[in-house]
């Protein structure tokens, strides 16, 4: 923040005090660390011994972008007689910044260009799609694909991610 007569200043963002406030020797520049805040514009207020000044919408908080990881579980098949052992295709979505599972997000399941359907991640970040596939489709395409289109939550913008799950033939 630049100005004049800033010696002894404090700063707040949307009513929350900044930390680490320092003013240069000439009293013309403030350096401060913004406090946490919700996404959107806030008023910045500088208070000095001589008074205060505010700039409405002087700072805008933005949501951070978090990379995600989607891990699809390989399909386990038995060739003779042909069938799929697991009744579900599963994919697990994880926030790579926090390391936490991401619940409540839509995962799309496909085999090649064939859309199988969608499933929503649970509290552990796992989406389970009920297996209604023909084994030959899984084998011909070397497995299935799971994808997450990305989303905006209250705390972050989640980036898209995808994975291909192969076939395990014991």
N, C-alpha and C positions, 0 to 999 in steps of 0.2 A: 504494500500500500504506500503510495507516495503522497506527499503534501508538505505542509509547513507547520512548525511549532508542535511536533508530535512527541517531544520528550515526555516521558512518564505516561504514555498512552496504554490503554487496554483496548482489546478488540473483541467483539462478539459477532457470531454468525447466527442469525435467526434467534437471538436471545441466549445462545450458548457461548460461553467464553472460549476464546482461542487459547492455546498453550504455547509456551516457548516464545512469548512475545519479546522481540528486541527492537530497539530503535537505533539507527546509526548515529554517529557522533554529532552530525549537523542537525538532527531532528527532522529529517526530510523523508525518511523511508522506514517503514515497519516491515519486519519479517515475522510471520507467525504460522503456527500449525493449526489448520482448521479442525474443529471438533467433529465427531461423527454427526451425520445428519441424514434425513430422508431425502430421496431424489426430488429435485426441483429447486426453484429459485428461493433465496432467502435474503433478508435485509442485512447489510453489514454496517455495524455501528462502531465508530472509533471514539473513545472517550479520553480526553486529556484534562489536566488541571484547569485549562481555560474553557472547557465545554465539550460538547459532543456533536458529531455529525453522522448522518445515516445515508446510505445509498440503498434505496428499495431495489430488490432483485439484483443486488450487487455481486452475488456469487451464486452459482448453480451447482448443486450436488448432482452427480450422475451415478447411475448404477454401474458397478464394476462388471467387466466381462469375465466370466469363468469358463475355462475350457472344461469339457466333459469327456468322459470315457464310456463307451458302450461295449460291453463284452458279451457276445452271444455264445451260448453253450453248444458245443458240437452235437449233432444228432447221432444217437447211438443206434445202430441197425444190426439186424441179424439177417444174413442173406438166405439161409435155408432153414425153415421156411421164411420167406421174406416178410419182415415187419419192422416197425420202429419200436424200440423198447420203451422210450419215454413218451407219455401221452402229451407232454408239453414241450414247446420250443421256448427257451427262456433267454432273456437278455438283461444284464444288470447295468444300470446307469449310475455313474459316480461323478460328483463335482471334483475336478482335479485340483482346485484351489483349497477347498476345505477338507477334501478326502472323505466327505460324507456321501451316503446314498442320496439319490434325488427321487423323492416320491411324487406321485400325481402327474407324471408326464406320459405322453403318448409315444409308444414305440410301434413302428410299422414293420411287419414281417412280410418278406417276399421270397419267392423262388424264381430266380432269373427275372423275367419281366412280369411274372404272375403275382399279383397282390394277393396275399393270403388273408390279411386282416391286421387289426391293431389290438394292442393291449396297453393298459395303464400300469405304470410302475407302482409297487406297493411301498410300505414304510421302509423296506430294506433296499429300495431302488430296483426291484426285480419285476419285470413284465413277463407274464406267462401266457402264451398263446396256445389254446387247446389244439392238439394235433389232429388235423383232419386231412392230412396229406396222403398222397399216393407215394409209396416208397420209391417207385421208379423216377418220379420228379425230383426227389431229393438226390438220388444217386446220379441221375443224368446231369444235374447242375452242380454236383459236388458240395451240396449242403444248401444253406439258406442264408438270406441277408436280413439284418435288423438295422433300422435307422431311427435316429432322433433328429427332428427338424430344428431343434433349438427352441428356446422359450424365454420369456421375461417373467421373473418372479418378483416378489416384493424386495428381495435383497440383492439380486444379480441378474445379468443377462447371461443365459446359458447358451454356449455355442453348440452347433450341430455336431453329431458324431454318428459313426456307423461301424458295423463289423460284419464279417462273413464268418459263419460257423460251418465248418466242414463236417465230414461224416466219419465216425469211428466205427470200424467194422471189426469186432472181436473175432 
